[in-house]
Amino acid sequence: MHVAAVVVGAIVGVGIFFTPATLAKTMPSPSWMLGIWLLGGIVSAAGALVFAELGGRYPHAGGIYVFLREGFGPRAGPPIAFLYGWQQLLVVQPGSMAIIAVVLIDHVALLTGALSAPARSMGAIAAIALFTAANLIGLRAGGRVQVIISSLKIGALLLVVLVGLGWGDPARVMAAPANVAEGGPVNWLLIGLIPVLFSFAGWQHGTYIAGSVRDPERAVPGGIMLGVAVVLVAYLGVNVAYLGLLGHDGLAASSSPAADAIGVALGPLAAKVLAMAIVLSAAGILNTVCLGFPFVVYAMAKDGVFFAAAGKLDERTGRPALAVTLQGALSCAAVLLGASRIDVLLTGIVFADLSFQAATAVVHLRVHNRAADERILRAPAFMSWTFLLITAAIALGSLWKRPLESAYGAIVLVVGIGVWWWWRRR
């Protein structure tokens, strides 16, 4: 149950509060919307099974970094693991932090009034700078504060579902939109899965704590699968509530589906209360993300696959100050480069993130026939192939359909190969 709670807490972030609107803009019907969410859950479940077996085989803290380092062997493993960390540090983590900060400011605007584009960008940068500084000086949210923040985001989702059941119109749930979406099924699948998989991101966090739970060979797989199942049911329920309260067209036009849906049913004051809950939740998530990944960079430096300066902890705070600072600066740059547009930021991180998730599926195909402890949950090979083909297709599809947004991640990957070669030559 501990692993399942970590997975649910890691998955349920700010994504579900805005990605349904992004999806509604590109999907041809509510049935396509719900189908994409279901497919995203299936892909995440396949990935969870793959990661669960790998978590049992490599029950050490570090997740994907450990899987890549160990799974590809002593020669290929270290450079691939390095490139994963390189992409995460320079692309994925800054992009994710920028998205969370923009969502935070968008919901602040629901409380204070509309913000201009420059003010929106500056507000997001200020939020990133604030939490980066807080982590550098050693401030941290206590356990009770984290529990309250987690309760707020889960409570907000439950409220939306309950209000949707009580006030939503069943006929509106499946009503066709007024405008026909551009593209065809392949385009809808590739573009639609980008925001959906972002909202499901986090199921792999159950593997990060494998080294700190009892009987990880059994606890990690079961916890991951239970967590994904709970989130899938919740997400489908929330999307049905959005459609029942706003309709497809209303959802597509919304900047905050959760607040707008609650406002339709219970009035503007209730919408503001929910917006405040989302602001606080986003702040808590931003604080957690700000501190979490720099410790992976620290571990990489200790392994000798990253610059030694990143492997030093601040004597006073015990935190990797260089990695925290660099991540914060790059996140601020991501806000500016993405012009605070969430769709640009989302697409910009897809290639960098899903490429290495696909590589993790390759690791599973390499090792799943090897002897292992009988207590380890064995994921069938078709799960690896399912996860590999879909994540690789989305990563490559983002380059094809959105080359400008995806180019940064591809360039960083090429530069990372050069940096590794230079580093090893030294």
C-alpha positions in Angstrom: 0.0 0.0 0.0 2.9 2.3 0.7 4.2 2.0 -2.9 0.6 2.4 -4.3 0.2 5.6 -2.3 3.5 7.0 -3.6 2.4 6.1 -7.2 -1.0 7.8 -6.8 0.6 10.8 -5.2 3.2 11.1 -8.0 0.8 10.6 -10.9 -2.0 12.9 -9.7 -0.4 16.3 -10.2 -1.7 19.3 -12.1 -2.0 17.5 -15.4 -5.6 16.4 -15.0 -6.6 20.0 -14.2 -5.7 21.2 -17.7 -4.9 18.4 -20.1 -8.5 17.5 -20.8 -9.0 20.9 -22.3 -5.9 20.5 -24.4 -7.2 17.1 -25.6 -10.7 18.4 -26.4 -9.2 20.9 -28.8 -7.7 18.2 -30.9 -10.1 15.2 -30.6 -13.1 14.8 -33.0 -15.6 13.6 -30.3 -16.0 12.8 -26.7 -15.8 9.1 -27.4 -12.3 9.7 -28.9 -11.4 11.7 -25.8 -12.4 8.9 -23.4 -10.8 6.3 -25.6 -7.5 8.1 -25.6 -7.6 8.3 -21.8 -8.3 4.6 -21.7 -5.5 3.9 -24.1 -3.2 6.1 -22.1 -4.0 4.1 -19.0 -3.3 0.8 -20.8 0.0 2.1 -22.1 0.9 3.2 -18.5 -0.2 -0.2 -17.1 2.1 -1.9 -19.7 4.9 0.4 -18.7 4.1 -0.2 -15.1 4.4 -4.0 -15.5 7.7 -3.6 -17.3 9.0 -1.2 -14.7 7.7 -3.5 -11.9 9.8 -6.4 -13.1 12.8 -4.2 -13.6 12.2 -2.8 -10.1 12.3 -6.3 -8.7 15.4 -7.2 -10.7 17.2 -4.0 -9.7 15.7 -3.1 -6.3 17.9 0.0 -5.8 16.9 3.6 -5.6 17.3 5.4 -8.9 14.6 4.0 -11.2 15.2 4.5 -15.0 18.8 5.6 -14.4 19.6 2.3 -12.7 17.7 0.2 -15.2 19.6 1.7 -18.1 23.0 1.6 -16.4 22.6 -2.1 -15.4 20.4 -3.4 -18.2 22.6 -2.4 -21.1 25.8 -3.8 -19.6 29.1 -2.2 -18.5 30.0 -0.8 -21.9 26.7 0.6 -23.2 24.9 1.1 -19.9 26.9 4.1 -18.5 26.7 6.3 -21.6 22.9 5.6 -22.1 22.3 6.3 -18.4 24.3 9.5 -18.7 22.2 10.6 -21.7 19.1 9.9 -19.8 20.2 12.2 -17.0 21.5 14.8 -19.4 18.1 14.9 -21.2 16.2 15.0 -17.9 18.3 17.8 -16.5 18.3 20.0 -19.6 14.9 19.2 -21.2 12.4 17.2 -19.2 12.7 18.5 -15.7 12.9 22.2 -16.7 9.9 21.7 -19.1 7.9 20.0 -16.5 8.6 22.6 -13.9 7.7 25.3 -16.4 4.4 23.7 -17.1 3.5 23.4 -13.4 4.5 27.0 -12.8 2.4 28.2 -15.7 -0.6 26.2 -14.4 -0.1 27.7 -11.0 -0.1 31.3 -12.3 -3.1 30.6 -14.6 -5.1 29.6 -11.5 -3.8 32.6 -9.6 -5.3 34.6 -12.4 -8.7 33.1 -11.7 -8.5 34.6 -8.2 -6.9 38.0 -9.1 -8.1 38.7 -12.6 -6.7 38.1 -16.1 -2.9 38.6 -16.5 -1.1 39.9 -19.6 1.2 37.5 -21.4 4.4 39.1 -20.0 2.9 39.1 -16.5 2.0 35.5 -16.9 5.5 34.6 -17.9 7.1 36.7 -15.1 4.8 35.1 -12.6 5.8 31.6 -13.6 9.5 32.5 -13.5 9.0 34.1 -10.0 7.3 30.9 -8.8 10.2 28.8 -10.0 12.8 31.2 -8.6 11.0 31.2 -5.2 11.0 27.4 -4.8 14.5 27.1 -6.1 15.7 29.6 -3.6 13.7 27.9 -0.8 15.4 24.6 -1.5 18.9 26.3 -1.7 18.5 27.8 1.7 17.2 24.6 3.2 13.5 25.3 3.7 11.3 22.3 3.4 7.6 21.5 3.7 6.9 19.4 6.8 5.2 16.0 6.6 1.8 17.5 7.7 2.0 20.2 5.0 2.7 17.6 2.3 -0.3 15.5 3.6 -2.5 18.6 3.4 -1.4 19.4 -0.2 -1.9 15.8 -1.3 -5.3 15.8 0.3 -6.2 19.0 -1.5 -5.5 17.6 -5.0 -7.2 14.3 -4.3 -10.1 16.1 -2.7 -10.4 18.4 -5.7 -10.7 15.4 -8.1 -13.3 13.7 -5.9 -15.3 17.0 -5.7 -15.3 17.3 -9.5 -16.5 13.7 -9.9 -19.2 14.0 -7.3 -20.5 17.3 -8.7 -20.4 15.8 -12.2 -22.6 12.9 -11.0 -25.0 15.3 -9.3 -25.2 18.2 -11.7 -23.8 16.8 -15.0 -26.1 16.2 -18.0 -25.6 12.6 -19.3 -26.7 13.6 -22.8 -24.0 16.2 -22.9 -21.2 13.7 -22.2 -21.3 12.1 -25.6 -22.7 15.1 -27.6 -20.7 15.8 -30.8 -18.6 19.0 -30.9 -19.6 21.8 -33.2 -16.4 21.8 -35.2 -14.7 18.8 -36.9 -11.1 18.2 -35.6 -8.3 18.5 -38.2 -6.2 15.4 -39.2 -7.1 11.8 -39.0 -6.9 8.8 -36.6 -3.0 8.6 -36.7 -2.7 12.3 -36.0 -5.3 12.1 -33.2 -3.6 9.2 -31.6 -0.1 10.7 -31.7 -1.1 14.2 -30.6 -3.8 13.0 -28.2 -1.5 10.7 -26.2 1.0 13.5 -25.5 -1.1 15.3 -22.8 -2.6 12.1 -21.6 0.7 10.4 -20.9 1.9 13.6 -19.2 -1.0 13.3 -16.9 -0.2 9.7 -16.2 3.5 10.4 -15.7 4.8 9.4 -12.3 3.9 5.7 -12.1 7.6 4.9 -12.3 8.2 6.7 -9.0 7.3 3.5 -7.2 10.6 2.1 -8.4 12.6 5.0 -7.0 11.8 3.9 -3.4 12.6 0.2 -4.1 15.6 0.4 -1.8 13.6 1.6 1.1 10.7 -0.8 1.3 10.4 -4.3 2.7 10.2 -7.2 0.2 10.6 -4.9 -2.8 10.3 -7.9 -5.2 6.6 -8.1 -4.3 5.8 -4.7 -2.9 7.0 -2.7 -5.9 5.0 -4.5 -8.7 1.8 -4.8 -6.7 1.9 -1.2 -5.6 2.6 0.2 -9.0 -0.3 -1.7 -10.6 -2.7 -0.8 -7.9 -1.7 2.9 -8.1 -2.2 3.0 -11.9 -5.6 1.3 -11.7 -6.8 3.8 -9.1 -5.7 6.7 -11.1 -7.2 5.4 -14.4 -10.6 5.0 -12.8 -10.3 8.5 -11.3 -9.2 10.1 -14.5 -12.1 8.6 -16.5 -14.5 9.7 -13.9 -13.1 13.3 -13.9 -13.3 13.5 -17.7 -16.9 12.3 -17.7 -17.7 15.0 -15.2 -16.0 17.7 -17.3 -18.0 16.6 -20.3 -21.3 16.3 -18.4 -20.9 19.8 -16.9 -19.2 21.7 -19.8 -19.7 19.6 -22.9 -17.0 19.0 -25.5 -17.0 22.5 -26.9 -17.1 24.1 -23.4 -14.2 21.9 -22.3 -12.1 22.8 -25.3 -12.6 26.5 -24.6 -11.8 26.3 -20.9 -8.5 27.5 -19.4 -9.3 25.7 -16.1 -11.7 22.8 -16.6 -12.0 21.9 -12.9 -12.8 25.4 -11.8 -15.1 26.1 -14.7 -17.0 22.8 -14.2 -17.5 23.5 -10.5 -18.5 27.1 -11.3 -21.2 25.9 -13.7 -22.7 23.7 -11.0 -22.1 25.6 -7.7 -21.3 29.1 -8.7 -18.3 31.4 -9.0 -17.3 31.3 -5.3 -17.0 27.5 -5.4 -14.9 27.9 -8.6 -12.5 30.3 -6.7 -12.2 27.9 -3.8 -11.3 25.1 -6.2 -8.8 27.3 -8.0 -7.1 28.1 -4.7 -6.8 24.4 -3.9 -5.2 23.9 -7.3 -2.8 26.8 -6.7 -1.7 25.2 -3.4 -1.4 21.8 -5.0 0.7 23.1 -7.8 2.9 24.9 -5.3 3.5 21.7 -3.4 4.2 19.7 -6.6 6.6 22.4 -7.8 8.5 22.3 -4.5 8.8 18.5 -4.7 9.9 18.4 -8.4 12.4 21.2 -7.6 14.3 19.0 -5.1 13.7 15.5 -6.4 15.7 15.1 -9.6 18.8 17.0 -8.5 19.6 14.0 -6.2 19.6 11.8 -9.3 22.2 14.1 -10.8 24.1 13.9 -7.6 24.0 10.1 -7.8 25.2 10.2 -11.4 28.1 12.4 -10.4 29.1 9.9 -7.7 29.0 7.1 -10.4 31.4 9.1 -12.5 29.0 9.7 -15.4 28.4 13.4 -14.6 30.5 16.4 -13.7 32.1 16.0 -10.3 30.9 19.4 -9.1 27.3 18.1 -9.2 28.2 15.4 -6.8 28.8 17.8 -3.9 26.2 18.5 -1.2 25.9 21.8 0.5 27.3 21.4 4.0 24.6 23.3 5.7 21.5 22.1 3.8 22.6 18.7 2.6 21.3 19.4 -0.9 23.0 19.3 -4.3 23.1 23.1 -4.7 24.6 23.1 -8.2 22.0 20.8 -9.7 19.1 22.7 -7.9 20.4 26.0 -9.2 21.0 24.8 -12.8 17.6 23.1 -12.9 15.9 26.3 -11.7 17.6 28.5 -14.2 16.8 26.1 -17.1 13.2 26.0 -16.0 12.9 29.8 -16.1 14.4 29.6 -19.6 11.9 27.0 -20.6 9.1 29.4 -19.6 10.5 32.1 -21.9 11.4 29.7 -24.8 7.9 28.2 -24.7 6.3 31.6 -24.5 4.4 30.2 -21.5 2.3 28.1 -23.9 1.6 24.8 -22.2 1.0 23.0 -25.5 4.5 24.0 -26.7 6.1 23.0 -23.4 4.3 19.7 -23.4 5.4 18.8 -26.9 8.9 20.0 -26.2 9.6 17.4 -23.5 8.0 14.4 -25.3 10.9 13.3 -27.5 13.5 13.6 -24.6 11.3 11.8 -22.1 9.7 9.0 -24.1 12.9 8.1 -26.0 14.4 6.8 -22.7 11.2 5.2 -21.6 11.3 3.2 -24.9 14.9 2.4 -24.1 13.8 1.0 -20.8 11.4 -1.3 -22.6 14.4 -2.5 -24.6 16.2 -3.3 -21.3 13.2 -5.4 -20.3 13.3 -7.4 -23.6 17.0 -8.0 -22.9 16.7 -9.4 -19.4 13.1 -10.8 -19.0 14.2 -14.3 -20.0 17.1 -14.3 -17.5 16.7 -16.3 -14.3 15.3 -14.2 -11.4 13.8 -14.6 -8.0 10.5 -16.5 -8.2 8.8 -13.8 -6.2 9.4 -11.2 -9.0 6.3 -10.4 -11.1 7.3 -11.4 -14.6 5.9 -9.0 -17.3 5.1 -10.8 -20.6 7.2 -9.7 -23.6 4.2 -8.3 -25.5 3.8 -5.7 -22.7 7.4 -4.6 -23.5 6.6 -4.5 -27.2 3.4 -2.6 -26.6 5.1 0.0 -24.4 8.2 0.2 -26.7 6.3 0.7 -29.9 3.8 3.2 -28.6 6.3 5.4 -26.7 8.8 5.3 -29.7 6.0 6.2 -32.1 4.9 9.2 -30.0 8.6 10.3 -29.6 9.2 10.1 -33.3 5.7 11.4 -34.1 6.4 14.5 -32.1 9.5 15.2 -34.2 7.5 14.6 -37.4 4.3 16.6 -36.4 5.9 19.2 -34.2 9.5 19.6 -35.3 10.1 23.1 -34.0 8.9 22.2 -30.5 10.8 18.9 -30.4 14.0 20.1 -32.0 15.5 21.3 -28.7 15.3 17.8 -27.1 16.9 16.2 -30.2 19.7 18.8 -30.3 20.4 18.3 -26.6 20.6 14.6 -27.2 23.2 15.0 -30.0 25.2 17.5 -27.8 25.0 15.0 -25.0 26.7 12.3 -27.1 29.5 14.7 -27.9 29.8 15.7 -24.2 30.1 12.0 -23.2 32.7 11.3 -25.9 34.7 14.4 -24.7 34.4 13.4 -21.1 35.6 9.8 -21.7 38.5 11.1 -23.8 39.5 13.3 -20.8 
